Amino acid sequence: MNITDVEDKIIRDSQKAKKSLKDFTVFFTHAFLNDLKTLKIEIPEIMPKATEEIEGMVELVKILLDKGFAYKIENGDIYFSIAKFEDYGKLALLDLENLKKNAEGRLNTADEYSKEDARDFALWKAWDKADGHVFWETEIGKGRPGWHIECSVMSSKYLGQPFDIHTGGVDLIFPHHTNEIAQSEAAYGKKFVNYWLHNEHLLVNGQKMSKSLGNFFTLKELLDKGYLPMAIRYELLSTHYRAKLDFKEDNLKKIPETLQRFKDFLVKLDEPKTKSKHDVKKIVADAFNKFESAMDDDLNVSGALAAVFEFMNSVNKIMNEMSAKDAELAKEAMQKFDSVFGVMSFKEEKIPSEITSLAEKRVTAKKAKDFKLADKIREEIAEKGYVIEDKPEGYRIKKAI
């Protein structure tokens, strides 16, 4: 995963904040990584920063210049010539003539006498006063890289070319990913990426999330409202990546019930088991087959979650007729499912003595047939975030999600 820490908007916003580029980007990089950890998203082993890979970007621009796919204009900017690359726009299925007309309509005065073609995009931007202290002295001039060249260089350096899977939002298909393909394949004469996975937009109450509409949330804001990280993760996972996700706080309020089902199921599996009347191995194997089949079908998370719930229902029906070995098989299955979803594992929590004491008082009240007091104590326990379940052999206390 590459970190884009130099780009037009970043330069502009760092200057507004009166911070150096490094100080500005380090703050947001750390915030981003903390959010990943909070949501239990695996941190990539390699996370290059654009500002530390300038040498590779200069080399790629030089190759494109040497091969005739790029040209330098009077002020020092270097552009990629779209007309020279025959397959330009294949990812986005672009109509190049229509693209040319639209691009020409957006030309500003500076572009009119600089670009060879209105559609051409910048590989290298020569330094000007607006850039302040953001520049590099290189063989191709004093300046900074274009956004598209950064991603091509970092991904190819660490993954090779072609590499298997490139991800991103649908809004990046054009121009960003389209331009990545053009410059990478023009330079090296081979395929850039084998598969592209583009996720759809996040909606908030039916509208596209955007700063201009003021309808966006940060993770911190949701956590401050009391929503659980696992609930937020579950909500984001519950819709297929190529479908729009309509994010609603009402949905988040319901998800803890689902998480509680996972937790209760795992707690039941931990209870003493002695019998063995069913073929749990077959139930596990069937669940795995359905789970993997769904995930292999373009990451069909709905189908995979359905396989998990079907598995839990099947095991719940025979929970009292399972051996300890069977229960262990079922737990291992849940752990494997959770290696994908990350919402089905829970820390063991010691029940506070205060809660245990209240539970014992409730037992005494029930024996005295003071059911009104027993109900009151149950409510008090619930208010403190715990649930008490009556069982033939006594009771069980658990921390509510």
Phi, psi and omega in degrees: 000119181270151178253115178277101183246016168211128185183159187311308184292326179294317178299313180301311184288327177293324178292321177299322181279355182056045178234154174293158180304316182296312180299320182294313185284328178299319180303311183286329177296315179296319179298318179298313181295323177296322178295321177300315181296319180300322181269010178058040175267129184296132179279128179299149178292328183239123180225076181290151176253140183303319183294345181258004183235025184299321182303317179294325179292319177299317180297318180294319178298318179299319178298315181294324176295314181297326182274356177086010179271353182224160179213154182252137180257177189303320184279356178105350175296148177238128183245152171271134181269104182298325182297336182278345183253109190299323186265020184300133175090007185295326180294318184268001182052052186280147169268102189295325179294317179294322177299320181296317180298316181296319181295319180297326180290341181258002182300138172258176186302319182296321182291329188302327182250013183243305183288145173284331182217136182301336184277345186298148182239156186282131172264323182218133181248120180294147182295140168222174187302328182296338181281346180060236183268008182267100177192163174229138175274115185224176177297333182264005177123171178275123181170211183210161183284158170282160183300315187295319183294329180302311185291321178300314184293313183293317181292316181292324180298316187264341182244349183084180178214121003280155168248167194285305190232128175241128181247169178163174179280158180299334180289349180265353182304313174225130008264347194300302183290328176299318180286327175301314180299312184301308185289325181288314182286328176295320183288317189250355174066024176214164184304142182275309185220143179277318183224140178245129176243112182248123178272148182283175182289151171270126177257154174235114183051044174088353181244148177300133179290128180201154179294325183296327179273347180067025185247038181243155177240146166264160179301318181301320180297320179292320178294321179296334178279356177099004179283143183280141176306320180293328178291319178295316178301314181299317180298318181290332181276340193285347180247142180302143187297337180265009176248145177295137177254117178270102187277120180229137180297330178300325178295319181298327182292334183271337187297324178307331177297320179292317179298324178296325177299317178299313183296314180299320180298314181293325178295318179297324179294334181278350180288152183307135180232141180227331186272164176207089184245002185226157179271085182292329178304319180292319179299317179296314181299317179298319180295317178299317181299316180292320180297310183292323179298318179293314182292328177290340180272071177055043178056055179283085186293328179297316178294322180293317178295323177299322178296322179294314181293323177297319178298314180298319179297319181295317181289321179301325181293334183243016186305323183275002180234039181240149174273169177299324179294319177298316180298322180294322177298317180294320178296318179297323178297316179296323178296322179291319176300319184287344175295341176266310189271328176065031180227013187238016177238142186223141178288143173288129182240129179288132180285125180300148181300328179301318181288319179298319180297317178297321180296320179292322177297325179294320177301315180298318180296320180293319179297327179276005181060027175266074187290335177295316178292321180299317179294322180296318180294320177302317179296322179295319178296318180295320179298333179272004174093021181233156180238135177248128181245129177281138179226159181306323183267007179146245180206166175227136177251138177220151177283127179286146177278000000 
